[in-house]
Amino acid sequence: MEPRRRVKLSKLQPHAGPPPAAADEGRRSGNATRTRAEEASGEALPIGRPAAARRGPSSAVRRWPWRRSVSTAVGLSLAGLLALAQAWCVNAIHENLLWFSQLTEMEREISFRTECGLYYSYYKQMLQAPSIQEGLSELIHDNLTESKRTINLLQRMNIYQEVFLSVLYRLLPIQSYLEPVYFYIYTVFSLQAVYVIALYLTAWLLSGSWLAGTLSGVWYLLNRVDTTRVEFTISLRENWSLPFLALQVTAITCYLRPQLTALQQKVLVWLMYVTTFCFCLTWQFNQFILLVQALVIFTLDCGDFLTGTQVTTMYLVQVFGLLSVWLLQFCNSMILGSLVLSFIVAALFIRHCQSGLKTGSPLVRLAKLLLHSAMVLLLTVTINYLAKKALQLRSDEHIFKFIKSKLALGLTRDFDASLYLCEEAFGRLPLDTLERLGGTLLLYPYVLTLLLLSAMLAAAAVHNLRPKGCSAEERKGGGEERAAAFRPDVAYNLLHTLFYGLLAFSTMRMKYIWTGHMCAVAAYGVCGKELWTLLLNTLRCNSRVLLRLVRYAVPLLVMGCLYYKFWPKLMEELSELREFFDPDTVELMTWISTKTPKRAVFAGSMQLLAGIKLCTGRVLTNHPHYEDKDLRERTKQVYQVYARRSPEEVHSILRAIGADYVVLENSICYEKRHSRGCRLRDLLDQANGHIMDGPGENDPDLVPASHPRFCEAIKTETEAYSALFTRTFQNKTFHVYRVKKKSKKSSKEPSGAQ
């Protein structure tokens, strides 16, 4: 799709430690973070109030009892306004990019590119079914997505969100004035509003000021290029799941606050479970994201920043969230064989066995922690290996090959891993991302906050290695404890942003997990009391009045600069009008819909076939949802149409998987988007042991192919090709050939094809 311009219609140190008597437990569970003056200001959310505030209200609160309520109401109202602004912006940009409201139904469906079209097709399929029950039955016994196979889509794919929306659309009385496609995209854009609210609340909880929440929401909106891509990849699973992950982080942040009542703890544990469950249900990569989170919890446990109850609870929330999805996905073996489940089982088991882990001198404790970590790692690998063997699980092995290559543990010619490695989205984070983040004044406070908090966390971790039975004289005045205390909610968010930041730098697609949370952490740094207190103490000019002045003035100054610099640019972007323009694909889909049998089977690239499934409802040989070993093998076989193979070999492959038509794309056959070695034809040549096209080096074991490239040679229509294939459609982009049936030939699939 090449957007073209159209004429514009109009110009449009965390808080001081506990009292000496509670030094040990307070060090691990955190302490009050606000002074009485802050309590009187009424800025912080009324969850987990400090002990000083519980003993009695300050004079300011007695004088103005409504002040806290008004401040909280203002903060929540701003959260709602920023959330609506984000949802409205992405909707406006989506409309302006495609002129979506003026497109035909087929053009709208074509705009759902690659795997987005595949997922949306199941929403459409559920709506077209005679009843909800029949629609579910069709998904559970699907024979359209993969030819010659019947698969359970609810088990294989994360499409419960499409099922839920289709059922909701059927039940609500909105069919007369809201089209199904708008109900779908408005729901996804509404989740962006949820995302902003989650970041807002996280920043507010950390800093005690709703100004931090406002700043985080503004940063998220202005850095939209790097925080989301929802406006042009609506159906991607991450656009459904990341808002729930952000809500889960908010619930965890609140759960780790001190002085929670028993009822508040129960409510927050349930919120953590529900958000974890929704996150896992909506994205197939949930296990890898939760593994990073489990490593964060493990690190905090080793550093003695969390209580045993908190650690166990957070681990079990992850376990029950995954097991709930496992049940809903008809006992999907990929979940049981996930690394995160193996890791949690190992961590809990070793933790239970090593009861004296946190006792002894600092060197003894450090040695115990190193041994503990090694034992957890070893047991994790063992459990995961045995689980995969018992379940005969091979669905995710391509991901581990990809990770192995990313970690430079050896080059690979594996076709599936190379498909990922050659995509820009799975490469390293480009440096221009940091330039854009710096341009919005987000990067600099974030880095400064990260450095200061990391140093304080390291100091607190070293302090926690000391024996807990300190004498009263050593704790006299509580000064040492005050210096070393570190709030667990801040510690969690610090490690969360560090770990996911490393993930983002290694794999660009994962930056959307990091950049959103980055806004909340940077806002906490600008508006939080602890870092400003440290800075003012260093400058020897700390006072309560100056602290409050700086905490309010700096974020307002930053937002003023952002408004002055970016408001005109945002208005210009929102007024830029383009339109959808892809006549070749429209022509292809129209021809397939009108000139081919409804049960015809099509072979081709994964991305194009997803669109064919959505626009025409025809049967596919393969598709972009790559988390299945047999499907990956079949896709590699179908892609032989772009390799140097004989017409007989290609014909045999296509007939074995039941293909009636094969669609060849010039953009793949003559690809120039990737460099040599990463073009699809190069990956196939290397996998087949053939030298690659064009000048350049080849591995010494590669040999010249004995046949020309199939996608080029078939266009000559020589007898060898015309006897097996008949061209039925062509335009500037696509060539469609009917696969002829050989009389009395075995249709058995060749080795490697499924």
Salt bridges, closest charged atoms under 4 A:
ASP24 OD1 - ARG27 NH2 3.57
GLU38 OE2 - ARG551 NH1 2.90
GLU39 OE1 - ARG34 NH2 2.57
GLU39 OE2 - ARG49 NE 3.42
GLU39 OE2 - ARG68 NH1 2.73
GLU109 OE2 - LYS124 NZ 2.96
GLU146 OE1 - ARG149 NH1 3.02
GLU146 OE2 - ARG156 NH1 2.69
GLU146 OE2 - HIS623 NE2 2.83
GLU162 OE2 - ARG237 NH2 2.72
GLU179 OE1 - ARG108 NH1 2.90
ASP226 OD1 - ARG436 NH2 2.63
ASP226 OD1 - LYS511 NZ 2.83
GLU231 OE2 - ARG224 NE 3.57
GLU238 OE2 - ARG229 NE 3.22
GLU238 OE1 - ARG509 NE 2.99
ASP301 OD2 - ARG351 NE 2.76
ASP301 OD1 - LYS358 NZ 2.94
ASP304 OD2 - ARG27 NH2 3.87
ASP304 OD1 - ARG28 NE 2.74
ASP304 OD1 - LYS358 NZ 3.53
ASP304 OD2 - ARG365 NH2 3.87
ASP304 OD2 - LYS468 NZ 3.81
ASP396 OD2 - LYS388 NZ 3.05
GLU397 OE1 - ARG394 NE 3.72
GLU397 OE2 - LYS629 NZ 2.77
ASP414 OD1 - LYS401 NZ 3.04
ASP416 OD2 - ARG632 NE 3.81
GLU423 OE2 - ARG673 NH2 3.54
GLU423 OE2 - HIS674 NE2 3.71
ASP432 OD2 - ARG436 NH1 3.48
GLU480 OE2 - HIS463 NE2 3.72
GLU480 OE2 - ARG466 NH1 2.22
ASP489 OD2 - ARG487 NH2 2.81
GLU530 OE2 - ARG487 NH1 2.76
GLU573 OE2 - ARG224 NH2 2.33
GLU576 OE2 - ARG5 NH1 3.24
GLU576 OE2 - ARG578 NH2 3.15
GLU579 OE2 - ARG4 NE 2.80
ASP582 OD2 - ARG113 NH2 2.68
GLU627 OE2 - HIS398 NE2 3.46
GLU627 OE1 - HIS625 ND1 3.95
ASP628 OD1 - ARG156 NE 3.79
GLU633 OE2 - LYS629 NZ 3.42
GLU649 OE1 - ARG645 NE 3.26
ASP660 OD1 - ARG655 NH1 3.71
GLU671 OE2 - HIS674 ND1 2.41
ASP682 OD2 - ARG679 NE 2.55
ASP685 OD2 - ARG709 NH2 2.77
ASP693 OD1 - ARG644 NH2 2.12
ASP693 OD2 - ARG681 NE 3.25
ASP693 OD2 - ARG709 NH2 2.92
ASP699 OD2 - ARG413 NH2 2.95
ASP701 OD1 - ARG413 NH2 2.50
GLU717 OE2 - ARG727 NH2 2.86
